[in-house]
C-alpha cells in the first residue's frame, strides 16, 4: 500500500508543475491565465507565443512520461527487493503466489498516470486551477502503453482528417485508449489497471466539456489549413 501512496504523491507533484505558466511568466512577463481561455496548457500559451506553446506541449508530455517512468522504477525496485532469493523468474513466481505479480507493478504505473494528469488539471501551486491534461496524458500513456498510443494516434488522425475537429479526435482517441491498452497488454493488465486507465481518460474528457457542448451545438471551430492566395 505504501508504494501506491508514494508513487501517487510523486506523480501528482510532477504533474502539477505548471510549465505553461512558468514559461510565459519568465520569457514574456505575462500571466497565461489572464489571456484567451485562461488555460495553462500549450494551446493557450501558443496564442501569446507559438514557440513557448510548443515548449509547453513537450514539457507537459515529458512530465506525464516521467511520472509513469518513476512509478515503474519504484515498482520494479519493490519487486526485486523483497528478501526473496533466486532468479527473477523465481522471485516473480513467489510474488504471484502472494498476490503481488507484475500486474501489481503495472497498476502502480497506471496510478502514476492518473495522478500526473490530476496534478496538471488541479495544480497545488496555482490554487488547483490548471489545464485539460491532454499533453500530460499523452506522455503518461506513451510510458504506460506505447502500442496503444500508436493505435489511438491513428484514430485521432483519421477523425481530424474526416471531420476536421481536433477536439473530436482528441476526445474519441482518449476514450479509446483504455480499451486499446487492455487488448494489447492483457498479460500486464488487470481489472484494477483498466479502471485506473479509464479514470485517467475520464479526467481528460471531462475537462473538454465546453468542446463537447460546442460539438453538439455545431459551433466548434474546424481545423483548416490556410493557403496563401496569389494575386
Secondary structure, DSSP 4 states (H G I P E B T S, - for coil): -HHHHHHHHHHHHHHT--HHHHHHHHHH---GGGSTT---SHHHHHHH-HHHHHHHHHHHHHHHHHHHHHHHHHHHHHHH-SS--S-HHHHHHHHHHTT--HHHHHHHHHHHHHHHHHHHHT-GGGTT-----HHHHHHHHHHH-HHHHHHHHHHHHHHHHHH--HHHHHHHHHHHHHHHHHHH-TTT--HHHHHHHHHHHHHHHHTTHHHHHHHHHT-SPPP----PPP-
